[in-house]
Amino acid sequence: MTAHTLRTGVGFGRGWASLPRLAALVAWLLLSIPGALVASASDPFGNPFGNPFGNPPGNPSGNPSGSSAPTRGLQLGELVAGDADAAEAAGYAVAREPRPFSFPAEHGPHPGYRTEWWYLVAHLEDDAGRRFGAQFTLFRQALAPPQSGPSSASRWRTRQVWMAHVALTSPEHGHQASERFARGELGLAGAQAEPFRAWLEDWQLVSTASEFFPLRLQADVADVEVPFSLDLQIEAGRGPILQGDQGWSQKSERAGNASYYFSFTRMPVAGEIHLGGDRYRVRGLGWMDREWSTSVLDPDQRGWDWFALQLDDGRDLMLFQVRGQDPEDVTATGGVVVYQDGSYRTLDGDDWQLQPTQVWQDETGADWPVAWRLELPDEDIAVAISGWQADQLNRLSLRYWEGPVDVRGSVSGSGFLEMTGYGQ
């Protein structure tokens, strides 16, 4: 751990149900009590135990002291659950209804809401046909509402904690992922709309011109089994695509359990990947999501399955389903199909049939459906979706499956699948 940030990484073969657990974890990380949001320079996290997640940097097992016993980690779904009414009473903004979107301001942070993320994935290929899947996600988590707590002259005081995930899937070295944490002060991490920049230390996604596009992603990852770096240029594709009801995406029947959500699809991506001492020049397609909220899931909702698919006929497809305690209990759905001319229409679960066809079991005994059958009759889509490899699990402080997939059937394509909440 550096003087200011915490990092963990894991190498092996991606924007929510227990808010108290998350609060305790974040408090351990960054002294989340509003009156005590200051830590000393010698211990900027206010944590005498060092790493609050029990995962020393460079420990591939993700366990304290290198233990081989599996750890489950915090579920990604636990980061966005909660009581919208209570959060609103405490001073947070809540996504209760559609709102106007204004660009480029929406590219920046929305600190009135508790949780927010900047999410980018790309499926890539070099001239020899080697395939790579890359992920960058920057999370912002508010520790207190914007106007809460006493004032302080300390430059260490913060109401925001930031977390970044970078992952790479490759044929020779499998799936590797790393994470970093920083407080939202002293320039350690943050996001801004103009000129656009989203960063944590030297991991960054930035605009390279006066407009939002093109973007450049830069990330060096050293704390995994096979170190790698990403230097990718992302050009404008389609979007912004306003998801749900004009950008308001409902995730449960409870009022306020929703997010503001837009996407950019089919973005041309090109650049370099350095992996294991080798350099690969790659190109492909990317997908970017922007989402912010205060409360998304009900306590009885366990997680979700989210698909972002780019089809060879030029259409792009996103769909998600939120699950209850029973994995077969689908409690909320949403989606969109984007056409070749950039127009799009929204979808819901009545438009498709989705069934898992293959399950992979991780070391904790959790079963993850890594292959699916999707039928979307109105779009003449009947396809099989399968992960490039079964184990694309991000074994980080937030534990979730995130990786590239192939699409085969009535139409072919590639994309990404994210799954959370299995094995809770």
C-alpha positions as a Markdown table, in Angstrom:
| # | Residue | x | y | z |
|---|---|---|---|---|
| 1 | Met | 0.0 | 0.0 | 0.0 |
| 2 | Thr | 1.3 | 3.5 | -0.9 |
| 3 | Ala | 0.9 | 6.4 | 1.5 |
| 4 | His | -2.4 | 7.3 | -0.1 |
| 5 | Thr | -4.1 | 4.4 | -1.8 |
| 6 | Leu | -4.8 | 0.8 | -1.3 |
| 7 | Arg | -4.3 | -1.8 | -4.0 |
| 8 | Thr | -5.2 | -5.5 | -4.4 |
| 9 | Gly | -4.8 | -7.7 | -7.3 |
| 10 | Val | -5.4 | -11.3 | -8.4 |
| 11 | Gly | -4.5 | -13.4 | -11.4 |
| 12 | Phe | -6.6 | -16.5 | -12.4 |
| 13 | Gly | -7.1 | -19.3 | -15.4 |
| 14 | Arg | -17.9 | -6.1 | -14.5 |
| 15 | Gly | -22.8 | 1.0 | -12.9 |
| 16 | Trp | -26.2 | -4.5 | -4.3 |
| 17 | Ala | -28.5 | -6.2 | -0.5 |
| 18 | Ser | -26.6 | -5.5 | 2.7 |
| 19 | Leu | -26.0 | -1.8 | 3.3 |
| 20 | Pro | -24.9 | -2.2 | 6.9 |
| 21 | Arg | -22.1 | -4.6 | 5.8 |
| 22 | Leu | -20.9 | -2.2 | 3.2 |
| 23 | Ala | -21.0 | 0.7 | 5.6 |
| 24 | Ala | -18.9 | -1.1 | 8.1 |
| 25 | Leu | -16.4 | -2.1 | 5.4 |
| 26 | Val | -16.2 | 1.4 | 4.0 |
| 27 | Ala | -15.9 | 2.9 | 7.5 |
| 28 | Trp | -13.0 | 0.6 | 8.1 |
| 29 | Leu | -11.4 | 1.9 | 4.9 |
| 30 | Leu | -12.0 | 5.6 | 5.3 |
| 31 | Leu | -13.5 | 6.6 | 8.7 |
| 32 | Ser | -17.0 | 7.2 | 7.3 |
| 33 | Ile | -18.5 | 8.9 | 10.4 |
| 34 | Pro | -19.2 | 12.5 | 9.2 |
| 35 | Gly | -17.5 | 14.1 | 12.1 |
| 36 | Ala | -14.4 | 12.0 | 11.7 |
| 37 | Leu | -13.6 | 12.0 | 8.0 |
| 38 | Val | -10.0 | 13.0 | 8.7 |
| 39 | Ala | -7.1 | 10.6 | 8.8 |
| 40 | Ser | -3.4 | 11.2 | 9.5 |
| 41 | Ala | -0.8 | 11.4 | 6.8 |
| 42 | Ser | 0.9 | 8.4 | 8.3 |
| 43 | Asp | -2.3 | 6.4 | 8.1 |
| 44 | Pro | -4.5 | 8.0 | 5.5 |
| 45 | Phe | -7.2 | 5.3 | 5.7 |
| 46 | Gly | -7.5 | 5.6 | 9.5 |
| 47 | Asn | -7.0 | 1.8 | 9.6 |
| 48 | Pro | -4.4 | 0.4 | 12.0 |
| 49 | Phe | -4.8 | -3.0 | 10.4 |
| 50 | Gly | -3.6 | -1.9 | 6.9 |
| 51 | Asn | -5.7 | -3.7 | 4.3 |
| 52 | Pro | -9.4 | -3.7 | 5.3 |
| 53 | Phe | -10.3 | -6.5 | 2.9 |
| 54 | Gly | -7.8 | -9.0 | 4.1 |
| 55 | Asn | -6.2 | -9.3 | 0.7 |
| 56 | Pro | -2.5 | -8.2 | 0.8 |
| 57 | Pro | -1.3 | -6.7 | -2.5 |
| 58 | Gly | 0.1 | -9.4 | -4.8 |
| 59 | Asn | -1.6 | -12.2 | -3.0 |
| 60 | Pro | -3.2 | -14.3 | -5.8 |
| 61 | Ser | -5.3 | -16.3 | -3.4 |
| 62 | Gly | -7.0 | -13.2 | -2.2 |
| 63 | Asn | -6.7 | -14.4 | 1.4 |
| 64 | Pro | -4.9 | -13.2 | 4.5 |
| 65 | Ser | -1.4 | -14.5 | 4.8 |
| 66 | Gly | -1.6 | -16.3 | 1.6 |
| 67 | Ser | -4.1 | -18.8 | 3.0 |
| 68 | Ser | -5.5 | -21.2 | 0.4 |
| 69 | Ala | -9.0 | -21.1 | 2.0 |
| 70 | Pro | -11.4 | -19.4 | -0.5 |
| 71 | Thr | -13.0 | -16.1 | 0.4 |
| 72 | Arg | -16.3 | -14.9 | -0.9 |
| 73 | Gly | -15.7 | -11.1 | -0.8 |
| 74 | Leu | -18.5 | -8.5 | -0.9 |
| 75 | Gln | -21.1 | -9.0 | -3.6 |
| 76 | Leu | -21.4 | -6.2 | -6.1 |
| 77 | Gly | -25.1 | -6.0 | -5.5 |
| 78 | Glu | -24.5 | -5.1 | -1.9 |
| 79 | Leu | -23.0 | -1.8 | -3.0 |
| 80 | Val | -26.3 | -0.3 | -4.3 |
| 81 | Ala | -29.0 | -1.7 | -2.0 |
| 82 | Gly | -30.8 | 0.4 | 0.6 |
| 83 | Asp | -33.8 | 2.3 | 1.7 |
| 84 | Ala | -34.5 | 5.2 | -0.7 |
| 85 | Asp | -36.7 | 7.1 | 1.7 |
| 86 | Ala | -34.2 | 6.9 | 4.5 |
| 87 | Ala | -31.4 | 7.9 | 2.2 |
| 88 | Glu | -33.4 | 10.9 | 0.9 |
| 89 | Ala | -34.2 | 12.0 | 4.5 |
| 90 | Ala | -30.5 | 11.9 | 5.3 |
| 91 | Gly | -29.8 | 14.3 | 2.4 |
| 92 | Tyr | -29.0 | 12.1 | -0.6 |
| 93 | Ala | -30.7 | 12.6 | -4.0 |
| 94 | Val | -32.9 | 9.7 | -5.2 |
| 95 | Ala | -33.7 | 8.6 | -8.7 |
| 96 | Arg | -37.5 | 8.8 | -8.5 |
| 97 | Glu | -38.5 | 9.8 | -12.0 |
| 98 | Pro | -37.1 | 10.7 | -15.4 |
| 99 | Arg | -35.1 | 13.9 | -15.6 |
| 100 | Pro | -33.5 | 15.9 | -18.5 |
| 101 | Phe | -29.9 | 15.0 | -19.4 |
| 102 | Ser | -27.5 | 17.7 | -20.3 |
| 103 | Phe | -24.2 | 16.9 | -22.0 |
| 104 | Pro | -21.3 | 17.2 | -21.4 |
| 105 | Ala | -22.2 | 17.8 | -17.7 |
| 106 | Glu | -23.5 | 14.2 | -17.4 |
| 107 | His | -20.0 | 12.9 | -18.0 |
| 108 | Gly | -18.9 | 14.3 | -14.7 |
| 109 | Pro | -19.8 | 13.2 | -11.2 |
| 110 | His | -23.2 | 13.5 | -9.4 |
| 111 | Pro | -22.1 | 13.8 | -5.8 |
| 112 | Gly | -25.6 | 14.2 | -4.5 |
| 113 | Tyr | -26.2 | 10.5 | -5.2 |
| 114 | Arg | -24.5 | 7.8 | -3.2 |
| 115 | Thr | -23.1 | 5.5 | -5.9 |
| 116 | Glu | -21.8 | 6.1 | -9.4 |
| 117 | Trp | -19.6 | 4.4 | -12.0 |
| 118 | Trp | -17.8 | 4.9 | -15.3 |
| 119 | Tyr | -17.7 | 1.5 | -17.0 |
| 120 | Leu | -15.8 | 0.6 | -20.2 |
| 121 | Val | -15.3 | -2.8 | -21.8 |
| 122 | Ala | -13.8 | -3.8 | -25.2 |
| 123 | His | -13.3 | -7.0 | -27.1 |
| 124 | Leu | -10.1 | -6.8 | -29.1 |
| 125 | Glu | -8.0 | -8.7 | -31.6 |
| 126 | Asp | -4.4 | -8.4 | -32.9 |
| 127 | Asp | -3.2 | -9.1 | -36.4 |
| 128 | Ala | -2.5 | -12.7 | -35.6 |
| 129 | Gly | -6.1 | -13.3 | -34.4 |
| 130 | Arg | -5.3 | -13.3 | -30.6 |
| 131 | Arg | -8.3 | -12.1 | -28.7 |
| 132 | Phe | -8.4 | -9.9 | -25.6 |
| 133 | Gly | -11.1 | -8.7 | -23.4 |
| 134 | Ala | -10.5 | -5.5 | -21.4 |
| 135 | Gln | -12.4 | -3.9 | -18.6 |
| 136 | Phe | -12.0 | -0.5 | -16.7 |
| 137 | Thr | -14.5 | 0.5 | -14.1 |
| 138 | Leu | -14.3 | 3.5 | -11.8 |
| 139 | Phe | -16.7 | 3.6 | -8.8 |
| 140 | Arg | -17.5 | 6.5 | -6.6 |
| 141 | Gln | -19.1 | 5.8 | -3.2 |
| 142 | Ala | -20.3 | 8.7 | -1.0 |
| 143 | Leu | -19.6 | 8.3 | 2.7 |
| 144 | Ala | -22.0 | 11.0 | 3.7 |
| 145 | Pro | -24.5 | 13.4 | 2.0 |
| 146 | Pro | -23.0 | 16.5 | 0.4 |
| 147 | Gln | -23.8 | 19.0 | 3.2 |
| 148 | Ser | -23.5 | 16.7 | 6.2 |
| 149 | Gly | -20.9 | 16.9 | 9.0 |
| 150 | Pro | -18.9 | 19.8 | 10.4 |
| 151 | Ser | -16.4 | 21.7 | 8.3 |
| 152 | Ser | -12.7 | 21.0 | 8.5 |
| 153 | Ala | -9.5 | 22.6 | 7.3 |
| 154 | Ser | -7.9 | 19.2 | 6.8 |
| 155 | Arg | -7.0 | 18.4 | 3.2 |
| 156 | Trp | -7.5 | 14.7 | 4.1 |
| 157 | Arg | -11.2 | 15.2 | 4.8 |
| 158 | Thr | -13.4 | 13.5 | 2.2 |
| 159 | Arg | -17.0 | 12.5 | 1.6 |
| 160 | Gln | -16.1 | 10.3 | -1.4 |
| 161 | Val | -14.2 | 7.1 | -1.7 |
| 162 | Trp | -13.2 | 5.9 | -5.1 |
| 163 | Met | -12.5 | 2.3 | -6.3 |
| 164 | Ala | -11.1 | 1.3 | -9.7 |
| 165 | His | -11.1 | -2.2 | -11.3 |
| 166 | Val | -9.0 | -3.2 | -14.3 |
| 167 | Ala | -9.2 | -6.6 | -15.9 |
| 168 | Leu | -7.8 | -8.4 | -18.9 |
| 169 | Thr | -8.7 | -11.8 | -20.5 |
| 170 | Ser | -6.2 | -13.4 | -22.8 |
| 171 | Pro | -5.8 | -16.8 | -24.3 |
| 172 | Glu | -2.4 | -17.5 | -22.9 |
| 173 | His | -2.8 | -16.1 | -19.4 |
| 174 | Gly | -6.5 | -16.4 | -18.7 |
| 175 | His | -8.4 | -13.8 | -16.7 |
| 176 | Gln | -6.6 | -11.3 | -14.4 |
| 177 | Ala | -8.0 | -8.4 | -12.4 |
| 178 | Ser | -6.8 | -5.8 | -10.0 |
| 179 | Glu | -8.3 | -3.0 | -7.9 |
| 180 | Arg | -7.2 | 0.2 | -6.2 |
| 181 | Phe | -8.8 | 2.5 | -3.7 |
| 182 | Ala | -8.3 | 6.2 | -2.9 |
| 183 | Arg | -10.1 | 9.0 | -1.0 |
| 184 | Gly | -11.5 | 11.8 | -3.1 |
| 185 | Glu | -9.1 | 14.5 | -2.1 |
| 186 | Leu | -5.6 | 15.7 | -3.0 |
| 187 | Gly | -6.1 | 14.7 | -6.6 |
| 188 | Leu | -5.8 | 11.0 | -5.8 |
| 189 | Ala | -8.9 | 10.1 | -7.6 |
| 190 | Gly | -12.0 | 11.7 | -9.2 |
| 191 | Ala | -13.9 | 12.6 | -12.3 |
| 192 | Gln | -14.6 | 15.8 | -14.1 |
| 193 | Ala | -16.8 | 16.7 | -17.1 |
| 194 | Glu | -14.8 | 19.3 | -19.0 |
| 195 | Pro | -12.2 | 18.3 | -20.1 |
| 196 | Phe | -13.4 | 14.8 | -19.3 |
| 197 | Arg | -11.2 | 12.8 | -17.0 |
| 198 | Ala | -12.0 | 9.8 | -14.7 |
| 199 | Trp | -9.0 | 8.5 | -12.8 |
| 200 | Leu | -7.5 | 6.8 | -9.8 |
| 201 | Glu | -3.8 | 7.6 | -9.6 |
| 202 | Asp | -2.3 | 6.8 | -13.0 |
| 203 | Trp | -5.3 | 4.6 | -14.1 |
| 204 | Gln | -7.3 | 7.0 | -16.2 |
| 205 | Leu | -9.9 | 7.4 | -18.9 |
| 206 | Val | -9.5 | 10.9 | -20.5 |
| 207 | Ser | -10.7 | 13.0 | -23.5 |
| 208 | Thr | -7.8 | 13.7 | -25.9 |
| 209 | Ala | -9.5 | 16.7 | -27.7 |
| 210 | Ser | -12.0 | 19.4 | -26.9 |
| 211 | Glu | -15.0 | 17.1 | -27.3 |
| 212 | Phe | -15.8 | 14.1 | -25.2 |
| 213 | Phe | -14.4 | 11.7 | -27.9 |
| 214 | Pro | -11.8 | 10.5 | -28.6 |
| 215 | Leu | -11.0 | 8.9 | -25.3 |
| 216 | Arg | -7.8 | 7.3 | -24.1 |
| 217 | Leu | -7.6 | 4.6 | -21.5 |
| 218 | Gln | -4.2 | 4.0 | -19.7 |
| 219 | Ala | -3.7 | 1.5 | -17.0 |
| 220 | Asp | -0.5 | -0.3 | -15.8 |
| 221 | Val | -1.3 | -3.4 | -13.6 |
| 222 | Ala | 1.7 | -4.9 | -11.8 |
| 223 | Asp | 0.1 | -6.8 | -8.8 |
| 224 | Val | -1.2 | -9.8 | -10.8 |
| 225 | Glu | 0.5 | -13.0 | -11.8 |
| 226 | Val | 1.4 | -11.8 | -15.3 |
| 227 | Pro | 1.7 | -8.0 | -15.3 |
| 228 | Phe | 0.0 | -6.1 | -18.1 |
| 229 | Ser | -0.8 | -2.6 | -19.3 |
| 230 | Leu | -3.5 | -1.1 | -21.5 |
| 231 | Asp | -3.1 | 2.0 | -23.8 |
| 232 | Leu | -6.3 | 2.2 | -25.9 |
| 233 | Gln | -7.8 | 4.9 | -28.0 |
| 234 | Ile | -11.6 | 5.0 | -28.1 |
| 235 | Glu | -13.5 | 6.7 | -30.9 |
| 236 | Ala | -17.1 | 7.9 | -31.0 |
| 237 | Gly | -19.6 | 5.2 | -31.8 |
| 238 | Arg | -23.3 | 5.3 | -31.1 |
| 239 | Gly | -25.0 | 7.3 | -28.3 |
| 240 | Pro | -25.7 | 8.5 | -25.9 |
| 241 | Ile | -28.4 | 5.8 | -25.6 |
| 242 | Leu | -30.8 | 6.7 | -22.8 |
| 243 | Gln | -31.7 | 3.4 | -21.1 |
| 244 | Gly | -35.1 | 2.6 | -19.6 |
| 245 | Asp | -37.6 | 5.5 | -19.5 |
| 246 | Gln | -35.6 | 8.4 | -21.0 |
| 247 | Gly | -32.5 | 7.4 | -19.0 |
| 248 | Trp | -34.4 | 6.4 | -15.8 |
| 249 | Ser | -33.9 | 2.7 | -15.2 |
| 250 | Gln | -36.2 | 1.1 | -12.6 |
| 251 | Lys | -34.7 | -1.9 | -10.8 |
| 252 | Ser | -37.5 | -2.9 | -8.5 |
| 253 | Glu | -41.1 | -2.0 | -7.7 |
| 254 | Arg | -40.2 | 0.0 | -4.7 |
| 255 | Ala | -40.3 | 3.8 | -5.3 |
| 256 | Gly | -36.8 | 5.3 | -5.7 |
| 257 | Asn | -35.0 | 2.0 | -6.4 |
| 258 | Ala | -33.7 | 3.1 | -9.8 |
| 259 | Ser | -30.8 | 4.7 | -11.5 |
| 260 | Tyr | -30.0 | 7.2 | -14.2 |
| 261 | Tyr | -28.3 | 5.3 | -17.0 |
| 262 | Phe | -27.0 | 5.9 | -20.4 |
| 263 | Ser | -24.6 | 4.1 | -22.8 |
| 264 | Phe | -22.3 | 4.5 | -25.7 |
| 265 | Thr | -22.1 | 1.5 | -28.0 |
| 266 | Arg | -20.0 | 0.2 | -30.9 |
| 267 | Met | -17.1 | 2.4 | -30.2 |
| 268 | Pro | -14.0 | 1.7 | -32.4 |
| 269 | Val | -11.1 | 0.9 | -30.1 |
| 270 | Ala | -7.4 | 0.5 | -31.1 |
| 271 | Gly | -4.1 | 0.6 | -29.3 |
| 272 | Glu | -1.6 | -1.5 | -27.4 |
| 273 | Ile | -1.6 | -4.2 | -24.8 |
| 274 | His | 1.6 | -5.2 | -23.0 |
| 275 | Leu | 1.4 | -8.6 | -21.4 |
| 276 | Gly | 4.1 | -10.8 | -20.0 |
| 277 | Gly | 6.8 | -8.9 | -21.8 |
| 278 | Asp | 5.1 | -9.0 | -25.2 |
| 279 | Arg | 3.4 | -6.1 | -27.0 |
| 280 | Tyr | 0.2 | -6.6 | -29.0 |
| 281 | Arg | -1.3 | -4.0 | -31.3 |
| 282 | Val | -5.1 | -4.6 | -31.1 |
| 283 | Arg | -8.3 | -3.2 | -32.4 |
| 284 | Gly | -12.0 | -4.0 | -31.8 |
| 285 | Leu | -15.2 | -2.6 | -30.4 |
| 286 | Gly | -16.0 | -1.0 | -27.0 |
| 287 | Trp | -19.1 | -0.4 | -24.9 |
| 288 | Met | -19.4 | 2.4 | -22.2 |
| 289 | Asp | -22.0 | 2.7 | -19.5 |
| 290 | Arg | -22.6 | 5.6 | -17.1 |
| 291 | Glu | -24.9 | 5.1 | -14.2 |
| 292 | Trp | -25.6 | 6.7 | -10.8 |
| 293 | Ser | -28.1 | 6.2 | -8.0 |
| 294 | Thr | -28.6 | 6.1 | -4.3 |
| 295 | Ser | -30.7 | 2.9 | -3.9 |
| 296 | Val | -31.2 | 0.4 | -6.6 |
| 297 | Leu | -32.1 | -3.1 | -5.2 |
| 298 | Asp | -34.6 | -4.2 | -2.6 |
| 299 | Pro | -33.2 | -6.2 | 0.4 |
| 300 | Asp | -34.7 | -9.4 | -1.1 |
| 301 | Gln | -33.0 | -8.9 | -4.5 |
| 302 | Arg | -29.8 | -10.8 | -4.8 |
| 303 | Gly | -28.0 | -9.8 | -8.0 |
| 304 | Trp | -28.3 | -9.4 | -11.7 |
| 305 | Asp | -27.3 | -10.8 | -15.1 |
| 306 | Trp | -26.3 | -8.1 | -17.6 |
| 307 | Phe | -25.5 | -8.6 | -21.3 |
| 308 | Ala | -23.9 | -6.1 | -23.8 |
| 309 | Leu | -23.7 | -7.6 | -27.2 |
| 310 | Gln | -22.5 | -6.2 | -30.5 |
| 311 | Leu | -23.8 | -8.3 | -33.4 |
| 312 | Asp | -22.1 | -8.8 | -36.7 |
| 313 | Asp | -25.2 | -7.5 | -38.6 |
| 314 | Gly | -24.6 | -4.1 | -37.0 |
| 315 | Arg | -27.1 | -4.2 | -34.2 |
| 316 | Asp | -26.2 | -3.7 | -30.5 |
| 317 | Leu | -28.2 | -5.3 | -27.7 |
| 318 | Met | -28.3 | -4.7 | -24.0 |
| 319 | Leu | -30.5 | -6.6 | -21.6 |
| 320 | Phe | -30.5 | -7.2 | -17.9 |
| 321 | Gln | -32.5 | -9.2 | -15.4 |
| 322 | Val | -32.5 | -8.7 | -11.6 |
| 323 | Arg | -32.9 | -11.9 | -9.5 |
| 324 | Gly | -34.5 | -12.5 | -6.2 |
| 325 | Gln | -33.4 | -15.1 | -3.5 |
| 326 | Asp | -34.2 | -17.9 | -6.0 |
| 327 | Pro | -32.0 | -17.5 | -9.1 |
| 328 | Glu | -35.0 | -18.3 | -11.2 |
| 329 | Asp | -37.1 | -15.5 | -9.6 |
| 330 | Val | -36.6 | -12.6 | -12.0 |
| 331 | Thr | -37.9 | -9.4 | -10.3 |
| 332 | Ala | -37.0 | -6.7 | -12.8 |
| 333 | Thr | -35.8 | -6.5 | -16.4 |
| 334 | Gly | -34.7 | -3.9 | -19.0 |
| 335 | Gly | -32.9 | -3.7 | -22.3 |
| 336 | Val | -32.4 | -1.9 | -25.6 |
| 337 | Val | -31.7 | -2.8 | -29.2 |
| 338 | Val | -29.7 | -0.2 | -31.1 |
| 339 | Tyr | -30.0 | -0.3 | -34.9 |
| 340 | Gln | -27.5 | 0.4 | -37.6 |
| 341 | Asp | -28.6 | 4.0 | -38.1 |
| 342 | Gly | -28.3 | 4.7 | -34.4 |
| 343 | Ser | -32.0 | 4.6 | -33.6 |
| 344 | Tyr | -33.1 | 2.4 | -30.8 |
| 345 | Arg | -36.0 | 0.9 | -28.9 |
| 346 | Thr | -36.3 | -0.2 | -25.3 |
| 347 | Leu | -37.0 | -3.8 | -24.3 |
| 348 | Asp | -38.3 | -5.6 | -21.2 |
| 349 | Gly | -38.5 | -9.2 | -20.1 |
| 350 | Asp | -41.7 | -9.9 | -22.1 |
| 351 | Asp | -39.7 | -9.4 | -25.3 |
| 352 | Trp | -37.2 | -12.3 | -24.7 |
| 353 | Gln | -36.6 | -15.7 | -23.4 |
| 354 | Leu | -33.3 | -16.3 | -21.6 |
| 355 | Gln | -32.1 | -19.5 | -20.1 |
| 356 | Pro | -28.7 | -20.7 | -18.7 |
| 357 | Thr | -27.3 | -23.7 | -20.5 |
| 358 | Gln | -24.0 | -24.3 | -18.7 |
| 359 | Val | -22.9 | -23.7 | -15.1 |
| 360 | Trp | -19.3 | -23.3 | -13.8 |
| 361 | Gln | -18.6 | -23.8 | -10.0 |
| 362 | Asp | -16.0 | -21.6 | -8.4 |
| 363 | Glu | -13.8 | -22.6 | -5.4 |
| 364 | Thr | -16.4 | -21.5 | -2.9 |
| 365 | Gly | -19.0 | -23.8 | -4.4 |
| 366 | Ala | -21.0 | -21.0 | -6.0 |
| 367 | Asp | -22.5 | -21.9 | -9.4 |
| 368 | Trp | -22.2 | -19.3 | -12.2 |
| 369 | Pro | -24.1 | -19.7 | -15.5 |
| 370 | Val | -21.4 | -19.1 | -18.1 |
| 371 | Ala | -23.5 | -20.0 | -21.1 |
| 372 | Trp | -27.0 | -18.9 | -22.1 |
| 373 | Arg | -29.7 | -19.3 | -24.7 |
| 374 | Leu | -31.4 | -16.1 | -25.8 |
| 375 | Glu | -34.4 | -15.7 | -28.0 |
| 376 | Leu | -35.8 | -12.3 | -29.0 |
| 377 | Pro | -38.5 | -13.2 | -31.5 |
| 378 | Asp | -39.4 | -9.6 | -32.7 |
| 379 | Glu | -35.8 | -9.1 | -33.7 |
| 380 | Asp | -35.4 | -12.6 | -35.3 |
| 381 | Ile | -32.6 | -13.4 | -32.7 |
| 382 | Ala | -32.1 | -16.9 | -31.5 |
| 383 | Val | -28.5 | -17.3 | -30.2 |
| 384 | Ala | -26.2 | -19.1 | -27.8 |
| 385 | Ile | -24.0 | -16.9 | -25.6 |
| 386 | Ser | -20.9 | -18.3 | -24.0 |
| 387 | Gly | -18.0 | -16.9 | -22.1 |
| 388 | Trp | -14.6 | -17.0 | -23.7 |
| 389 | Gln | -13.6 | -19.1 | -20.7 |
| 390 | Ala | -15.6 | -20.3 | -17.7 |
| 391 | Asp | -13.5 | -18.6 | -15.1 |
| 392 | Gln | -13.8 | -14.9 | -15.6 |
| 393 | Leu | -14.5 | -14.2 | -12.0 |
| 394 | Asn | -13.2 | -10.9 | -10.5 |
| 395 | Arg | -12.0 | -12.1 | -7.1 |
| 396 | Leu | -11.7 | -8.6 | -5.7 |
| 397 | Ser | -13.2 | -7.0 | -2.6 |
| 398 | Leu | -16.3 | -6.9 | -4.8 |
| 399 | Arg | -16.8 | -10.4 | -6.2 |
| 400 | Tyr | -18.5 | -10.7 | -9.5 |
| 401 | Trp | -18.2 | -12.4 | -12.9 |
| 402 | Glu | -17.3 | -10.1 | -15.8 |
| 403 | Gly | -15.8 | -11.1 | -19.1 |
| 404 | Pro | -16.1 | -11.3 | -22.9 |
| 405 | Val | -18.6 | -13.7 | -24.6 |
| 406 | Asp | -19.2 | -15.1 | -28.1 |
| 407 | Val | -22.6 | -15.0 | -29.7 |
| 408 | Arg | -23.6 | -17.7 | -32.3 |
| 409 | Gly | -26.8 | -18.7 | -33.9 |
| 410 | Ser | -29.2 | -16.7 | -36.1 |
| 411 | Val | -26.6 | -13.9 | -35.9 |
| 412 | Ser | -23.1 | -13.9 | -34.6 |
| 413 | Gly | -21.2 | -11.4 | -32.5 |
| 414 | Ser | -19.2 | -10.6 | -29.4 |
| 415 | Gly | -19.9 | -8.8 | -26.2 |
| 416 | Phe | -19.6 | -8.8 | -22.4 |
| 417 | Leu | -21.5 | -10.5 | -19.6 |
| 418 | Glu | -21.6 | -9.3 | -16.0 |
| 419 | Met | -23.2 | -11.5 | -13.2 |
| 420 | Thr | -23.5 | -10.7 | -9.5 |
| 421 | Gly | -25.0 | -12.3 | -6.5 |
| 422 | Tyr | -24.4 | -16.0 | -7.1 |
| 423 | Gly | -23.3 | -18.0 | -4.1 |
| 424 | Gln | -24.4 | -15.5 | -1.4 |
